């Protein structure tokens, strides 16, 4: 039984869109830079846990394993993105 690549791509597109909307919505209403960063990070971690739980539940794998897997990859990605941003700011690159 092979999965449908078109269906998988559409599901990924929807998941990435919804997943990116969570931190964007949280960060849009906070004016203090530090609090915005903390709030976006917390919302991203919670969203990763929620999406991992939902994906594990829908796919039939153990919920704890699926949730932790998505959560850990999300946290690593969040840390890497922060590190790249700090690196560019040290080089004087401004957005």
N, C-alpha and C positions, 0 to 999 in steps of 0.2 A: 504494500500500500504506500504509494508515493504521495506526498503532499502537493497541493496545487501552488506553483510558484507565484502566479498572479494573485491568488488569495493571500498568500503569505506577505507579498509586497504591499498589498492594500492594507492589511492589518498593521504592518510595520509603519506605514505612512500615517495611519490614524493614531497609533500609539505615540509616535514621535511628536506629532502635532499637539496632541493632548498633553503629553509629558512636558513639552516646552512651554505650554500655556500656563502651567502651574507656577513656576518661579517668576515668569513674566508678570502674571497677575499680582503675585505677592509683592514683588519689588516695585511695581508701578506707583504704589501709594505711600511709600516710605521715603521721607526726605533725607534723613540722616544716613550718611554713607555706610557707617559701621553697622548700624541696625539693619539697613537694607541687605548688606552682605550676609549677616547672620540669619536674617529671616529667609532670604532666598536659599541659603544652604540648608536650613532646617526644613523648609517646604520641599526642597528637592529630595532630601533623604526620606521624608515621610511619603512623598509621591513614589519614590523607587520601591519602598516597602509595600505600598498599596498595589502598585502595578505588578510586583513580583508575586504577591498573594493571589491577585486575580488571575494572572497567567498560570500559576501553578494549579490553582483550583480548576480552571478551564481545561488545562491539558492533562489533568489526572495524575500529575507527579505529586510527591509528598510536598505539602504546603510549606513546611518549615524549610526544606531544602531549596525550593524555588524562590521563596521570599528572601532568604539569606543570600542566595546567589545574585539576584538582581540588586539587592541592597549593597552588597560588597562591590560589585562592578560599578554601581552608581557613585559610591563614595570615592572609589579610586579615580573615576573619571572626573568627579568634581574637584578632587585634590590636584589632579594633573592640569585641569583647566585653570585653576587658581595659580598654579606654579608657572604656567605659560604666561599668564597675565602679569604676574610679578616680574618675570624675566623681561618681558617687553617694556614694562614701566621702568626697569633699571636701565634699559637701553635708551630711554627717552622717547619711546614711541607713544604718541598720544592719539586717542580715538575721539 
